[in-house]
Amino acid sequence: MVTRTFDKAPSTAPLMLKAVLPALPVIGGLPGIKHAKGSVPEIVLERKGVVTDLKHLEAYNEVCGFPRGDHLPATYPHMAAFGLHMALMTDTAFPFAPMGLVHLRNTIRQHRPLGVAETFDVSVRAADLRPHPKGSLVDLITEISVEGELVWDEVTTLFSRHKGGSAETSPAPLAGVEAPDGVVHWKLAGDLGRRYGSVSGDRNPIHLYPLTAKAFGFPTNIAHGMWTLARSLSALQNKLPDAFAVDVEFRKPILLPGTVVFGSRSEGTDLEFGVKGAKKPVTHLVGRVVTEA
């Protein structure tokens, strides 16, 4: 396993351009651009001594609906890791070209709240390349540590569509779980993808404008899955314990602009939640929070 250490977060703008190149005819097949096949790279990307930018945190809280507090929102450490995610996915040793990958599932485990003023280390690696009935799945594993203590980790599950898939080797975490009905309506503006993209660095064209999204097969631009998760957890903020795991599955994209409905329910000590369409009962996201000891 090779470790690559970054002094600062990789700039996502050039990485986005690098992500597009493998999807282009002819260019995508050139050496140095074409991605390898068959296995995950034996690479760990890391940053040490990360300090939270308070202005950035405030902008993130504003677009995602979190209140100010002494601790980071449970989804915020993903921001510190996103540049490393992009650097890993654009490495030609990564088994799939980034454009066309679908963020299918996400798991976050908050072992304890992470203080706004705490300094932390971030590491990212790929793991568990496995079959899916319509292609393949691969995970990005992110870990956040403070002085050697693991305080937060994340599994970002990506789906690559291709022929020759087969049944998953293990059941999906939220198989059979349906989104609860709700009454809370969120009216989402057409520029939501651009506003979240400016904060997160995720300026994938499918999120920005109708024209750029149509180039990738969408009728219009779509909301980021991680924004939908963050907005959901902000709505549940007062119900979340200090230590918990949250699993989510992104089922259908949210077209912008649009209106969606958020709902939640308690299932014993667990908390299930979901986001559905307001006009049609289409499930966009379903999730479950499990309290950890």
Contacts in CASP RR format, 6 or more apart in sequence:
PFRMAT RR
TARGET T0000
AUTHOR 0000-0000-0000
METHOD contacts of the structure
MODEL  1
MVTRTFDKAPSTAPLMLKAVLPALPVIGGLPGIKHAKGSVPEIVLERKGV
VTDLKHLEAYNEVCGFPRGDHLPATYPHMAAFGLHMALMTDTAFPFAPMG
LVHLRNTIRQHRPLGVAETFDVSVRAADLRPHPKGSLVDLITEISVEGEL
VWDEVTTLFSRHKGGSAETSPAPLAGVEAPDGVVHWKLAGDLGRRYGSVS
GDRNPIHLYPLTAKAFGFPTNIAHGMWTLARSLSALQNKLPDAFAVDVEF
RKPILLPGTVVFGSRSEGTDLEFGVKGAKKPVTHLVGRVVTEA
1 42 0 8 1.000
1 43 0 8 1.000
1 44 0 8 1.000
1 125 0 8 1.000
2 42 0 8 1.000
2 43 0 8 1.000
2 44 0 8 1.000
3 43 0 8 1.000
3 44 0 8 1.000
3 45 0 8 1.000
3 46 0 8 1.000
4 43 0 8 1.000
4 44 0 8 1.000
4 45 0 8 1.000
4 46 0 8 1.000
5 46 0 8 1.000
5 47 0 8 1.000
5 48 0 8 1.000
6 45 0 8 1.000
6 46 0 8 1.000
6 47 0 8 1.000
6 84 0 8 1.000
6 87 0 8 1.000
7 47 0 8 1.000
8 47 0 8 1.000
9 47 0 8 1.000
9 80 0 8 1.000
9 83 0 8 1.000
9 84 0 8 1.000
10 83 0 8 1.000
10 84 0 8 1.000
10 86 0 8 1.000
10 87 0 8 1.000
12 82 0 8 1.000
12 83 0 8 1.000
12 86 0 8 1.000
12 201 0 8 1.000
12 202 0 8 1.000
12 203 0 8 1.000
13 203 0 8 1.000
15 83 0 8 1.000
15 86 0 8 1.000
15 87 0 8 1.000
15 90 0 8 1.000
16 86 0 8 1.000
16 203 0 8 1.000
16 204 0 8 1.000
18 90 0 8 1.000
19 86 0 8 1.000
19 89 0 8 1.000
19 90 0 8 1.000
19 97 0 8 1.000
19 98 0 8 1.000
19 99 0 8 1.000
20 99 0 8 1.000
20 205 0 8 1.000
21 27 0 8 1.000
21 28 0 8 1.000
21 33 0 8 1.000
22 28 0 8 1.000
22 29 0 8 1.000
22 33 0 8 1.000
22 34 0 8 1.000
22 35 0 8 1.000
22 97 0 8 1.000
22 98 0 8 1.000
22 99 0 8 1.000
23 97 0 8 1.000
23 99 0 8 1.000
23 100 0 8 1.000
27 33 0 8 1.000
28 34 0 8 1.000
28 97 0 8 1.000
32 92 0 8 1.000
33 92 0 8 1.000
34 92 0 8 1.000
35 92 0 8 1.000
35 93 0 8 1.000
35 94 0 8 1.000
35 95 0 8 1.000
35 96 0 8 1.000
35 97 0 8 1.000
36 92 0 8 1.000
36 93 0 8 1.000
36 94 0 8 1.000
36 95 0 8 1.000
37 95 0 8 1.000
38 95 0 8 1.000
38 129 0 8 1.000
39 95 0 8 1.000
39 129 0 8 1.000
40 94 0 8 1.000
40 95 0 8 1.000
40 126 0 8 1.000
40 127 0 8 1.000
40 128 0 8 1.000
40 129 0 8 1.000
40 138 0 8 1.000
41 88 0 8 1.000
41 91 0 8 1.000
41 93 0 8 1.000
41 94 0 8 1.000
41 126 0 8 1.000
43 88 0 8 1.000
43 91 0 8 1.000
43 93 0 8 1.000
43 125 0 8 1.000
43 126 0 8 1.000
44 123 0 8 1.000
44 124 0 8 1.000
44 125 0 8 1.000
45 84 0 8 1.000
45 87 0 8 1.000
45 88 0 8 1.000
45 123 0 8 1.000
45 124 0 8 1.000
45 125 0 8 1.000
46 84 0 8 1.000
46 121 0 8 1.000
46 122 0 8 1.000
46 123 0 8 1.000
46 124 0 8 1.000
47 80 0 8 1.000
47 84 0 8 1.000
47 121 0 8 1.000
47 122 0 8 1.000
48 121 0 8 1.000
48 122 0 8 1.000
49 119 0 8 1.000
49 120 0 8 1.000
49 121 0 8 1.000
50 80 0 8 1.000
50 119 0 8 1.000
50 120 0 8 1.000
50 121 0 8 1.000
50 122 0 8 1.000
51 119 0 8 1.000
52 72 0 8 1.000
52 76 0 8 1.000
52 80 0 8 1.000
52 116 0 8 1.000
52 117 0 8 1.000
52 118 0 8 1.000
54 116 0 8 1.000
56 79 0 8 1.000
56 199 0 8 1.000
57 72 0 8 1.000
57 76 0 8 1.000
57 116 0 8 1.000
58 68 0 8 1.000
59 199 0 8 1.000
60 66 0 8 1.000
60 73 0 8 1.000
60 76 0 8 1.000
60 79 0 8 1.000
60 199 0 8 1.000
60 200 0 8 1.000
61 67 0 8 1.000
61 68 0 8 1.000
61 73 0 8 1.000
63 192 0 8 1.000
63 195 0 8 1.000
63 196 0 8 1.000
63 199 0 8 1.000
63 227 0 8 1.000
64 73 0 8 1.000
64 75 0 8 1.000
64 196 0 8 1.000
64 227 0 8 1.000
64 230 0 8 1.000
64 231 0 8 1.000
64 234 0 8 1.000
65 230 0 8 1.000
65 231 0 8 1.000
65 234 0 8 1.000
66 73 0 8 1.000
66 230 0 8 1.000
66 234 0 8 1.000
66 237 0 8 1.000
67 234 0 8 1.000
67 237 0 8 1.000
69 116 0 8 1.000
70 115 0 8 1.000
70 116 0 8 1.000
71 113 0 8 1.000
71 114 0 8 1.000
71 115 0 8 1.000
71 116 0 8 1.000
72 113 0 8 1.000
72 114 0 8 1.000
72 115 0 8 1.000
72 116 0 8 1.000
73 230 0 8 1.000
73 233 0 8 1.000
73 234 0 8 1.000
73 237 0 8 1.000
74 108 0 8 1.000
74 110 0 8 1.000
74 152 0 8 1.000
74 233 0 8 1.000
74 240 0 8 1.000
74 244 0 8 1.000
74 246 0 8 1.000
75 108 0 8 1.000
75 226 0 8 1.000
75 229 0 8 1.000
75 230 0 8 1.000
75 233 0 8 1.000
77 114 0 8 1.000
77 120 0 8 1.000
77 122 0 8 1.000
77 142 0 8 1.000
77 144 0 8 1.000
77 152 0 8 1.000
77 154 0 8 1.000
78 108 0 8 1.000
78 142 0 8 1.000
78 154 0 8 1.000
78 226 0 8 1.000
79 199 0 8 1.000
79 200 0 8 1.000
80 120 0 8 1.000
80 122 0 8 1.000
80 144 0 8 1.000
81 122 0 8 1.000
81 124 0 8 1.000
81 142 0 8 1.000
81 144 0 8 1.000
81 154 0 8 1.000
82 200 0 8 1.000
82 201 0 8 1.000
82 202 0 8 1.000
83 201 0 8 1.000
84 122 0 8 1.000
84 124 0 8 1.000
84 142 0 8 1.000
85 124 0 8 1.000
85 140 0 8 1.000
85 142 0 8 1.000
85 156 0 8 1.000
86 98 0 8 1.000
88 94 0 8 1.000
88 124 0 8 1.000
88 125 0 8 1.000
88 126 0 8 1.000
88 140 0 8 1.000
89 96 0 8 1.000
89 98 0 8 1.000
89 101 0 8 1.000
89 140 0 8 1.000
90 98 0 8 1.000
94 126 0 8 1.000
95 129 0 8 1.000
95 136 0 8 1.000
95 138 0 8 1.000
95 160 0 8 1.000
96 136 0 8 1.000
96 138 0 8 1.000
96 158 0 8 1.000
96 160 0 8 1.000
99 204 0 8 1.000
99 216 0 8 1.000
100 160 0 8 1.000
100 161 0 8 1.000
100 216 0 8 1.000
101 158 0 8 1.000
101 159 0 8 1.000
101 160 0 8 1.000
102 158 0 8 1.000
102 159 0 8 1.000
102 160 0 8 1.000
102 161 0 8 1.000
102 250 0 8 1.000
103 156 0 8 1.000
103 157 0 8 1.000
103 158 0 8 1.000
103 159 0 8 1.000
103 225 0 8 1.000
103 226 0 8 1.000
103 250 0 8 1.000
104 137 0 8 1.000
104 157 0 8 1.000
104 158 0 8 1.000
104 159 0 8 1.000
104 249 0 8 1.000
104 250 0 8 1.000
105 155 0 8 1.000
105 157 0 8 1.000
105 172 0 8 1.000
105 173 0 8 1.000
105 174 0 8 1.000
105 247 0 8 1.000
105 248 0 8 1.000
105 249 0 8 1.000
105 250 0 8 1.000
106 154 0 8 1.000
106 155 0 8 1.000
106 156 0 8 1.000
106 157 0 8 1.000
106 226 0 8 1.000
106 229 0 8 1.000
106 247 0 8 1.000
106 248 0 8 1.000
106 250 0 8 1.000
107 154 0 8 1.000
107 155 0 8 1.000
107 157 0 8 1.000
107 173 0 8 1.000
107 245 0 8 1.000
107 246 0 8 1.000
107 247 0 8 1.000
107 248 0 8 1.000
108 152 0 8 1.000
108 153 0 8 1.000
108 154 0 8 1.000
108 245 0 8 1.000
108 246 0 8 1.000
109 152 0 8 1.000
109 153 0 8 1.000
109 154 0 8 1.000
109 244 0 8 1.000
109 245 0 8 1.000
109 292 0 8 1.000
110 151 0 8 1.000
110 152 0 8 1.000
110 242 0 8 1.000
110 243 0 8 1.000
110 244 0 8 1.000
110 245 0 8 1.000
111 150 0 8 1.000
111 151 0 8 1.000
111 152 0 8 1.000
111 153 0 8 1.000
111 243 0 8 1.000
111 292 0 8 1.000
112 151 0 8 1.000
112 242 0 8 1.000
112 243 0 8 1.000
113 242 0 8 1.000
114 120 0 8 1.000
114 144 0 8 1.000
114 146 0 8 1.000
114 151 0 8 1.000
114 152 0 8 1.000
118 146 0 8 1.000
119 146 0 8 1.000
120 144 0 8 1.000
120 145 0 8 1.000
120 146 0 8 1.000
120 151 0 8 1.000
121 144 0 8 1.000
121 145 0 8 1.000
121 146 0 8 1.000
121 148 0 8 1.000
122 142 0 8 1.000
122 143 0 8 1.000
122 144 0 8 1.000
123 142 0 8 1.000
123 143 0 8 1.000
123 145 0 8 1.000
124 140 0 8 1.000
124 141 0 8 1.000
124 142 0 8 1.000
125 140 0 8 1.000
125 141 0 8 1.000
126 138 0 8 1.000
126 139 0 8 1.000
126 140 0 8 1.000
126 141 0 8 1.000
127 138 0 8 1.000
127 139 0 8 1.000
127 140 0 8 1.000
127 141 0 8 1.000
128 137 0 8 1.000
128 138 0 8 1.000
128 139 0 8 1.000
129 136 0 8 1.000
129 137 0 8 1.000
129 138 0 8 1.000
130 136 0 8 1.000
130 137 0 8 1.000
130 138 0 8 1.000
130 168 0 8 1.000
130 169 0 8 1.000
131 137 0 8 1.000
131 165 0 8 1.000
131 166 0 8 1.000
131 167 0 8 1.000
131 168 0 8 1.000
131 169 0 8 1.000
132 159 0 8 1.000
132 165 0 8 1.000
132 166 0 8 1.000
132 168 0 8 1.000
133 165 0 8 1.000
133 166 0 8 1.000
133 167 0 8 1.000
133 168 0 8 1.000
134 159 0 8 1.000
134 161 0 8 1.000
134 165 0 8 1.000
135 159 0 8 1.000
135 160 0 8 1.000
135 161 0 8 1.000
135 162 0 8 1.000
135 163 0 8 1.000
135 164 0 8 1.000
135 165 0 8 1.000
136 159 0 8 1.000
136 160 0 8 1.000
136 162 0 8 1.000
136 165 0 8 1.000
137 157 0 8 1.000
137 158 0 8 1.000
137 159 0 8 1.000
137 160 0 8 1.000
137 168 0 8 1.000
138 157 0 8 1.000
138 158 0 8 1.000
138 160 0 8 1.000
139 155 0 8 1.000
139 156 0 8 1.000
139 157 0 8 1.000
139 158 0 8 1.000
140 154 0 8 1.000
140 155 0 8 1.000
140 156 0 8 1.000
140 158 0 8 1.000
141 153 0 8 1.000
141 154 0 8 1.000
141 155 0 8 1.000
142 153 0 8 1.000
142 154 0 8 1.000
142 155 0 8 1.000
142 156 0 8 1.000
143 150 0 8 1.000
143 152 0 8 1.000
143 153 0 8 1.000
144 150 0 8 1.000
144 151 0 8 1.000
144 152 0 8 1.000
144 153 0 8 1.000
145 151 0 8 1.000
172 249 0 8 1.000
173 247 0 8 1.000
173 249 0 8 1.000
173 288 0 8 1.000
174 247 0 8 1.000
174 248 0 8 1.000
174 249 0 8 1.000
174 286 0 8 1.000
174 287 0 8 1.000
174 288 0 8 1.000
177 249 0 8 1.000
177 272 0 8 1.000
177 286 0 8 1.000
177 287 0 8 1.000
177 288 0 8 1.000
178 283 0 8 1.000
178 286 0 8 1.000
179 263 0 8 1.000
179 272 0 8 1.000
179 273 0 8 1.000
179 274 0 8 1.000
179 275 0 8 1.000
179 276 0 8 1.000
179 283 0 8 1.000
179 284 0 8 1.000
179 285 0 8 1.000
179 286 0 8 1.000
179 287 0 8 1.000
180 263 0 8 1.000
180 264 0 8 1.000
180 265 0 8 1.000
180 272 0 8 1.000
180 273 0 8 1.000
180 274 0 8 1.000
181 261 0 8 1.000
181 263 0 8 1.000
181 276 0 8 1.000
182 261 0 8 1.000
182 262 0 8 1.000
182 263 0 8 1.000
182 264 0 8 1.000
182 276 0 8 1.000
183 261 0 8 1.000
183 263 0 8 1.000
184 235 0 8 1.000
184 261 0 8 1.000
184 262 0 8 1.000
184 263 0 8 1.000
185 259 0 8 1.000
185 260 0 8 1.000
185 261 0 8 1.000
185 262 0 8 1.000
185 278 0 8 1.000
186 231 0 8 1.000
186 259 0 8 1.000
186 260 0 8 1.000
186 261 0 8 1.000
186 262 0 8 1.000
186 275 0 8 1.000
187 257 0 8 1.000
187 258 0 8 1.000
187 259 0 8 1.000
188 223 0 8 1.000
188 254 0 8 1.000
188 256 0 8 1.000
188 257 0 8 1.000
188 258 0 8 1.000
188 259 0 8 1.000
188 260 0 8 1.000
189 256 0 8 1.000
189 257 0 8 1.000
190 221 0 8 1.000
190 256 0 8 1.000
190 257 0 8 1.000
190 258 0 8 1.000
191 256 0 8 1.000
192 223 0 8 1.000
192 227 0 8 1.000
192 256 0 8 1.000
192 257 0 8 1.000
193 207 0 8 1.000
193 208 0 8 1.000
193 221 0 8 1.000
193 223 0 8 1.000
193 224 0 8 1.000
193 227 0 8 1.000
193 256 0 8 1.000
194 207 0 8 1.000
194 208 0 8 1.000
194 209 0 8 1.000
196 202 0 8 1.000
196 207 0 8 1.000
196 223 0 8 1.000
196 224 0 8 1.000
196 227 0 8 1.000
197 203 0 8 1.000
197 207 0 8 1.000
197 208 0 8 1.000
197 224 0 8 1.000
200 224 0 8 1.000
200 226 0 8 1.000
200 227 0 8 1.000
202 224 0 8 1.000
202 226 0 8 1.000
205 212 0 8 1.000
205 213 0 8 1.000
205 215 0 8 1.000
205 216 0 8 1.000
206 212 0 8 1.000
206 213 0 8 1.000
206 216 0 8 1.000
206 218 0 8 1.000
206 221 0 8 1.000
206 222 0 8 1.000
207 213 0 8 1.000
207 221 0 8 1.000
207 222 0 8 1.000
207 223 0 8 1.000
207 224 0 8 1.000
208 221 0 8 1.000
209 221 0 8 1.000
210 219 0 8 1.000
210 220 0 8 1.000
210 221 0 8 1.000
212 221 0 8 1.000
213 219 0 8 1.000
213 220 0 8 1.000
213 221 0 8 1.000
213 222 0 8 1.000
214 220 0 8 1.000
218 253 0 8 1.000
218 255 0 8 1.000
219 255 0 8 1.000
220 255 0 8 1.000
220 256 0 8 1.000
221 255 0 8 1.000
221 256 0 8 1.000
222 253 0 8 1.000
222 254 0 8 1.000
222 255 0 8 1.000
222 256 0 8 1.000
223 253 0 8 1.000
223 254 0 8 1.000
223 256 0 8 1.000
225 250 0 8 1.000
225 254 0 8 1.000
225 285 0 8 1.000
228 250 0 8 1.000
228 254 0 8 1.000
228 275 0 8 1.000
228 284 0 8 1.000
228 285 0 8 1.000
229 246 0 8 1.000
229 248 0 8 1.000
229 285 0 8 1.000
231 262 0 8 1.000
232 248 0 8 1.000
232 262 0 8 1.000
232 273 0 8 1.000
232 274 0 8 1.000
232 275 0 8 1.000
232 285 0 8 1.000
232 287 0 8 1.000
233 240 0 8 1.000
233 246 0 8 1.000
235 262 0 8 1.000
235 264 0 8 1.000
235 273 0 8 1.000
236 264 0 8 1.000
236 271 0 8 1.000
236 273 0 8 1.000
236 289 0 8 1.000
239 264 0 8 1.000
239 271 0 8 1.000
239 289 0 8 1.000
240 289 0 8 1.000
241 291 0 8 1.000
241 292 0 8 1.000
243 291 0 8 1.000
243 292 0 8 1.000
243 293 0 8 1.000
244 289 0 8 1.000
244 290 0 8 1.000
244 291 0 8 1.000
244 292 0 8 1.000
245 289 0 8 1.000
245 290 0 8 1.000
245 292 0 8 1.000
246 287 0 8 1.000
246 288 0 8 1.000
246 289 0 8 1.000
246 290 0 8 1.000
247 287 0 8 1.000
247 288 0 8 1.000
247 290 0 8 1.000
248 285 0 8 1.000
248 286 0 8 1.000
248 287 0 8 1.000
248 288 0 8 1.000
249 285 0 8 1.000
249 286 0 8 1.000
249 287 0 8 1.000
250 284 0 8 1.000
250 285 0 8 1.000
251 283 0 8 1.000
251 284 0 8 1.000
251 285 0 8 1.000
251 286 0 8 1.000
252 282 0 8 1.000
252 283 0 8 1.000
252 284 0 8 1.000
253 284 0 8 1.000
254 260 0 8 1.000
254 275 0 8 1.000
254 277 0 8 1.000
254 284 0 8 1.000
258 278 0 8 1.000
259 277 0 8 1.000
259 278 0 8 1.000
259 279 0 8 1.000
260 275 0 8 1.000
260 276 0 8 1.000
260 277 0 8 1.000
260 278 0 8 1.000
260 284 0 8 1.000
261 275 0 8 1.000
261 276 0 8 1.000
261 277 0 8 1.000
261 278 0 8 1.000
262 273 0 8 1.000
262 274 0 8 1.000
262 275 0 8 1.000
263 273 0 8 1.000
263 274 0 8 1.000
263 275 0 8 1.000
263 276 0 8 1.000
264 271 0 8 1.000
264 272 0 8 1.000
264 273 0 8 1.000
264 274 0 8 1.000
265 271 0 8 1.000
265 272 0 8 1.000
265 273 0 8 1.000
266 272 0 8 1.000
267 288 0 8 1.000
269 290 0 8 1.000
269 291 0 8 1.000
270 288 0 8 1.000
270 289 0 8 1.000
270 290 0 8 1.000
270 291 0 8 1.000
271 288 0 8 1.000
271 289 0 8 1.000
272 286 0 8 1.000
272 287 0 8 1.000
272 288 0 8 1.000
272 289 0 8 1.000
273 286 0 8 1.000
273 287 0 8 1.000
273 288 0 8 1.000
273 289 0 8 1.000
274 283 0 8 1.000
274 284 0 8 1.000
274 285 0 8 1.000
274 286 0 8 1.000
274 287 0 8 1.000
275 283 0 8 1.000
275 284 0 8 1.000
275 285 0 8 1.000
276 282 0 8 1.000
276 283 0 8 1.000
276 284 0 8 1.000
277 283 0 8 1.000
277 284 0 8 1.000
END
